[in-house]
Amino acid sequence: MSQTDEYARLIEAHIPDAKAKVEGGGGKFEATVISDAFEGKSILAKHRLVYAALDDQIKSGEVHAVSIRAYTPGEWGQAGGQL
């Protein structure tokens, strides 16, 4: 399993009904996450959920930076996105 696949799996395990795609390397990653758990949450609250899923990797320095795009399924559909 690749590092990005492992990070996506961690996010999906931490956030209920999440679908995640993680790209990048060298400690810098981009995560796109879709979940009903984001409903009614601010952007900051959404990002905190994703950061919490990767907390151990961030604390160890394995992940130096992560850019997060977090959507509810409705927001993702309106954006025309596909994972």
KAPERA-V587689 format. One record per pair of residues at least 12 apart in sequence whose C-alpha atoms are under 10 Angstrom apart, sorted by sequence separation. I is the first residue (numbers start at 1). J is the second residue. D is the distance in Angstrom with one decimal. If there is no record, write none. Layout:
i-><I:I>
j-><J:J>
d-><D:D>
This chain:
i-><8:9:20:21:37:54:7:8:9:19:20:21:33:7:8:19:20:33:5:7:8:18:19:20:51:5:6:7:18:19:50:4:5:17:18:19:33:51:4:5:15:17:18:32:50:3:4:15:16:17:18:31:47:50:3:4:11:15:16:17:18:47:48:50:3:4:12:15:16:47:49:3:7:11:12:15:16:46:47:8:12:15:46:47:7:8:46:4:8:43:45:46:4:43:44:46:4:43:43:20:27:41:27:41:38:39:40:38:39:15:27:28:29:37:38:39:14:15:27:28:29:30:31:32:33:34:35:36:37:38:39:14:26:27:28:29:30:31:32:33:34:35:36:37:39:15:25:26:27:28:29:30:31:32:33:34:35:36:11:12:14:15:25:26:27:28:29:30:31:32:33:34:35:36:11:14:25:26:27:28:29:30:31:32:33:34:35:10:11:13:14:25:33:34:35:11:12:34:35:8:10:11:24:34:10:11:23:24:33:9:10:22:23:32:8:22:7:8:22:7:21:20:34:7:20:33:32:18:19:18:18:19:18:7:21:20:19>
j-><20:21:32:33:49:66:20:21:22:32:33:34:46:21:22:33:34:47:20:22:23:33:34:35:66:21:22:23:34:35:66:21:22:34:35:36:50:68:22:23:33:35:36:50:68:22:23:34:35:36:37:50:66:69:23:24:31:35:36:37:38:67:68:70:24:25:33:36:37:68:70:25:29:33:34:37:38:68:69:31:35:38:69:70:31:32:70:29:33:68:70:71:30:69:70:72:31:70:71:50:57:71:58:72:70:71:72:71:72:49:61:62:63:71:72:73:49:50:62:63:64:65:66:67:68:69:70:71:72:73:74:50:62:63:64:65:66:67:68:69:70:71:72:73:75:52:62:63:64:65:66:67:68:69:70:71:72:73:49:50:52:53:63:64:65:66:67:68:69:70:71:72:73:74:50:53:64:65:66:67:68:69:70:71:72:73:74:50:51:53:54:65:73:74:75:52:53:75:76:50:52:53:66:76:53:54:66:67:76:53:54:66:67:76:53:67:53:54:68:54:69:69:83:57:70:83:83:70:71:71:72:73:73:63:83:83:83>
d-><5.2:8.9:5.7:6.6:9.2:9.5:8.7:5.6:9.4:8.3:4.4:9.2:9.3:8.6:5.6:5.7:6.5:9.7:9.1:6.7:9.1:6.5:5.3:8.7:8.4:7.7:8.8:9.3:5.5:6.5:9.5:7.9:6.8:8.3:4.4:10.0:8.1:8.9:5.2:8.5:9.3:5.8:7.5:9.7:7.7:9.0:5.8:9.5:7.0:6.9:7.8:8.6:9.9:9.6:9.1:7.1:9.2:7.4:7.6:7.6:9.4:9.1:9.9:8.3:9.1:7.7:8.4:9.2:6.3:6.5:9.6:8.1:9.5:8.1:9.4:7.0:9.6:8.9:8.1:7.8:9.0:9.1:8.9:7.0:8.8:9.0:6.3:8.1:8.6:9.6:9.9:8.3:9.3:9.0:9.9:9.7:9.1:7.6:9.1:9.9:9.5:10.0:9.1:9.5:7.6:8.3:9.0:6.7:5.9:7.1:7.7:9.0:7.5:9.3:5.6:8.9:8.1:7.6:5.8:6.3:8.3:8.4:6.9:8.5:7.6:8.5:7.9:8.2:7.4:9.0:9.2:8.1:8.4:4.4:5.8:6.3:5.4:6.1:6.0:6.3:5.9:6.5:5.2:9.7:9.5:9.4:9.8:8.1:4.9:4.8:4.7:4.6:4.9:4.7:4.8:4.8:5.1:6.4:8.6:9.3:8.0:7.6:8.8:8.4:6.4:5.8:6.3:6.0:6.2:5.9:6.3:5.4:6.2:8.7:6.3:5.5:10.0:9.6:8.3:8.1:8.6:7.9:8.0:8.0:8.4:5.9:9.4:9.3:8.7:8.0:9.0:10.0:9.5:9.2:9.9:8.6:8.4:8.7:9.4:10.0:9.8:5.2:9.0:7.0:6.0:7.1:9.6:10.0:9.3:9.5:7.0:9.3:9.8:10.0:9.4:9.6:8.4:9.4:9.3:7.1:10.0:9.9:9.1:8.9:9.2:9.1:8.3:9.9:10.0:9.8:9.3:9.6:9.6:9.8:6.9:7.9:8.1>
